[in-house]
Amino acid sequence: IVDSMFVAKVSDSAYLAVLYAFPIQNFILSLAVGAGVGLNSYIARKLGAGDRDEADSAVTHGFLLAGVHSLLFVLLGLFFIEPFFRLFTDSAEVLSLGVSYTRIVVFLSCGTIFHITVEKIFQSVGRMVFPMLLQAAGAVINIILDPIFIFACKWGMMGAAVATVIGQICGGLLALFFNLTRNPDIQLSWAHFRPKKR
């Protein structure tokens, strides 16, 4: 939404490109939130049952799953972004702008995926303030960087995409930092990682 506000001032084609990219971004969010809600529920149930070790193991598995999702979107981005855009437009300009914008956002979607994973971990232990603040931090960074990268640096669509992923990655790194330092109920450690198919 923030990117749309700024790129609309660049051109109609740029606005359409971001608009067409939205379903892909929404799909990434949907998968991350879906996995995160499952993780949230599992951790909360294990902590409620007093099984701290299993809860910690679930956290580590959640991060592994976020990594798998990130790699999955890199692969999908390589092969499906351009065909996806061709379903919606015959304009070479919209296609070029949309593909370049979406590839950056999809290839670096790890920021938002890991951010949502940590957000759901916080929610599983009842700490709701941190997720709100972290979401706001990522959004504010994006709002600040968008006009700088789009107009001042003259990066156009690439600037919008870079501002978006920087905001997401900063939010993800802050989330990880606060989870490690302000979430005593959960311990992220490879010592707890024991691959379990179940």
C-alpha positions as CSV (number, residue, x, y, z in Angstrom):
1,I,0.0,0.0,0.0
2,V,2.8,2.4,0.9
3,D,4.7,1.6,-2.3
4,S,1.5,2.2,-4.3
5,M,1.1,5.7,-2.9
6,F,4.6,6.7,-4.0
7,V,5.0,4.9,-7.3
8,A,1.6,6.3,-8.4
9,K,3.5,9.6,-8.6
10,V,6.1,8.0,-11.0
11,S,3.6,6.8,-13.6
12,D,0.4,4.9,-14.2
13,S,2.4,1.9,-15.4
14,A,4.4,1.8,-12.2
15,Y,1.2,1.9,-10.2
16,L,-0.3,-0.9,-12.1
17,A,2.9,-3.0,-11.7
18,V,2.7,-2.7,-7.9
19,L,-1.0,-3.4,-8.0
20,Y,-0.4,-6.6,-10.0
21,A,2.4,-7.6,-7.6
22,F,0.0,-7.5,-4.6
23,P,-1.5,-11.0,-5.0
24,I,2.0,-12.5,-5.0
25,Q,3.0,-10.5,-1.9
26,N,-0.3,-11.5,-0.3
27,F,0.4,-15.2,-1.0
28,I,3.8,-14.9,0.7
29,L,2.1,-13.3,3.8
30,S,-0.6,-15.9,3.8
31,L,1.8,-18.8,3.8
32,A,3.9,-17.2,6.5
33,V,0.9,-16.4,8.7
34,G,-0.6,-19.8,8.2
35,A,2.6,-21.5,9.3
36,G,3.0,-19.0,12.1
37,V,-0.4,-19.6,13.5
38,G,0.2,-23.3,13.6
39,L,3.5,-22.7,15.3
40,N,1.8,-20.3,17.7
41,S,-0.8,-22.8,18.7
42,Y,1.6,-25.6,19.1
43,I,4.0,-23.6,21.3
44,A,1.2,-22.3,23.5
45,R,-0.2,-25.8,24.0
46,K,3.2,-27.3,24.9
47,L,4.0,-24.4,27.3
48,G,0.5,-24.8,28.9
49,A,1.3,-28.5,29.4
50,G,4.6,-27.7,31.0
51,D,6.6,-29.2,28.2
52,R,9.2,-26.5,27.8
53,D,11.6,-28.7,25.8
54,E,9.1,-29.5,23.2
55,A,8.1,-25.8,22.9
56,D,11.7,-24.9,22.4
57,S,12.1,-27.6,19.8
58,A,9.0,-26.3,18.0
59,V,10.5,-22.8,17.9
60,T,13.6,-24.1,16.2
61,H,11.5,-26.1,13.7
62,G,9.5,-23.0,13.0
63,F,12.7,-21.1,12.0
64,L,13.7,-24.0,9.8
65,L,10.3,-24.0,8.2
66,A,10.6,-20.2,7.6
67,G,14.0,-20.8,5.9
68,V,12.4,-23.5,3.6
69,H,9.6,-21.1,2.7
70,S,12.1,-18.4,1.9
71,L,14.0,-20.7,-0.5
72,L,10.7,-21.9,-2.0
73,F,9.8,-18.3,-2.9
74,V,13.2,-17.8,-4.5
75,L,12.5,-20.8,-6.7
76,L,8.9,-19.7,-7.5
77,G,10.2,-16.2,-8.3
78,L,12.7,-17.5,-10.8
79,F,10.1,-19.3,-12.9
80,F,6.6,-17.9,-12.2
81,I,6.7,-14.1,-11.8
82,E,6.9,-13.2,-15.5
83,P,4.2,-15.7,-16.6
84,F,2.0,-14.4,-13.8
85,F,2.3,-10.8,-15.0
86,R,1.6,-11.9,-18.6
87,L,-1.8,-13.1,-17.4
88,F,-2.8,-9.5,-16.5
89,T,-1.0,-7.2,-19.0
90,D,0.1,-6.9,-22.6
91,S,2.1,-3.7,-21.8
92,A,5.8,-4.2,-22.1
93,E,6.4,-1.3,-19.7
94,V,4.1,-2.7,-17.0
95,L,5.6,-6.1,-17.5
96,S,9.2,-4.9,-17.1
97,L,8.4,-2.7,-14.1
98,G,6.3,-5.4,-12.4
99,V,8.8,-8.2,-12.9
100,S,11.8,-6.1,-11.7
101,Y,9.8,-4.9,-8.6
102,T,8.4,-8.3,-7.7
103,R,11.6,-10.3,-8.1
104,I,13.3,-8.1,-5.5
105,V,10.4,-8.4,-3.1
106,V,10.0,-12.1,-3.6
107,F,13.7,-13.1,-3.6
108,L,14.2,-11.2,-0.3
109,S,10.9,-12.2,1.3
110,C,12.9,-13.9,4.0
111,G,12.6,-10.7,6.0
112,T,8.9,-10.7,6.3
113,I,8.7,-14.5,6.6
114,F,11.1,-14.6,9.6
115,H,9.4,-11.5,11.0
116,I,6.0,-13.1,11.1
117,T,7.5,-16.3,12.5
118,V,8.9,-14.4,15.5
119,E,5.7,-12.4,15.8
120,K,3.8,-15.6,16.3
121,I,6.3,-16.9,18.8
122,F,5.8,-13.7,20.9
123,Q,2.0,-14.1,20.6
124,S,2.2,-17.8,21.7
125,V,3.5,-16.6,25.1
126,G,1.1,-13.7,25.4
127,R,3.5,-10.9,24.6
128,M,1.4,-8.8,22.2
129,V,3.1,-5.4,22.4
130,F,6.4,-6.5,20.7
131,P,4.7,-7.7,17.5
132,M,2.8,-4.5,17.2
133,L,5.9,-2.3,17.7
134,L,7.9,-4.5,15.3
135,Q,5.2,-4.2,12.6
136,A,5.2,-0.5,13.1
137,A,9.0,-0.2,12.9
138,G,9.1,-2.1,9.5
139,A,6.3,0.1,8.1
140,V,7.9,3.3,9.3
141,I,11.3,2.4,7.8
142,N,9.5,1.6,4.5
143,I,7.6,5.0,4.6
144,I,10.9,6.9,5.2
145,L,13.0,5.1,2.6
146,D,10.4,5.0,-0.2
147,P,10.6,8.7,-1.2
148,I,14.4,8.7,-0.7
149,F,15.0,5.7,-3.0
150,I,12.3,6.4,-5.5
151,F,12.8,10.1,-6.0
152,A,16.0,11.3,-4.4
153,C,18.1,8.4,-5.6
154,K,16.0,8.2,-8.8
155,W,15.7,4.4,-8.5
156,G,12.0,4.4,-9.4
157,M,10.4,1.0,-9.0
158,M,13.6,-0.6,-7.9
159,G,13.8,1.9,-5.1
160,A,10.3,1.0,-3.9
161,A,11.2,-2.7,-3.8
162,V,14.5,-2.1,-2.0
163,A,12.7,0.2,0.6
164,T,10.1,-2.5,1.1
165,V,12.6,-5.3,1.7
166,I,14.8,-3.2,3.9
167,G,11.8,-2.4,6.1
168,Q,10.9,-6.1,6.3
169,I,14.5,-7.2,7.0
170,C,14.9,-4.6,9.7
171,G,11.6,-5.7,11.2
172,G,12.8,-9.3,11.1
173,L,16.2,-8.6,12.7
174,L,14.6,-6.5,15.4
175,A,12.1,-9.3,16.0
176,L,14.9,-11.8,16.3
177,F,16.9,-9.6,18.6
178,F,13.9,-9.0,21.0
179,N,13.0,-12.7,20.9
180,L,16.5,-13.6,22.0
181,T,16.7,-10.9,24.7
182,R,13.1,-10.2,25.9
183,N,11.4,-13.6,25.6
184,P,12.5,-15.8,28.5
185,D,9.7,-18.3,28.0
186,I,11.2,-19.5,24.7
187,Q,14.8,-20.5,24.0
188,L,16.0,-20.6,20.4
189,S,18.9,-23.1,20.2
190,W,20.1,-25.6,17.7
191,A,20.5,-28.0,20.7
192,H,16.7,-28.3,20.7
193,F,16.6,-29.1,17.0
194,R,15.8,-32.7,16.5
195,P,14.2,-33.3,13.1
196,K,10.7,-34.8,13.6
197,K,8.5,-35.6,10.7
198,R,5.4,-35.2,12.9
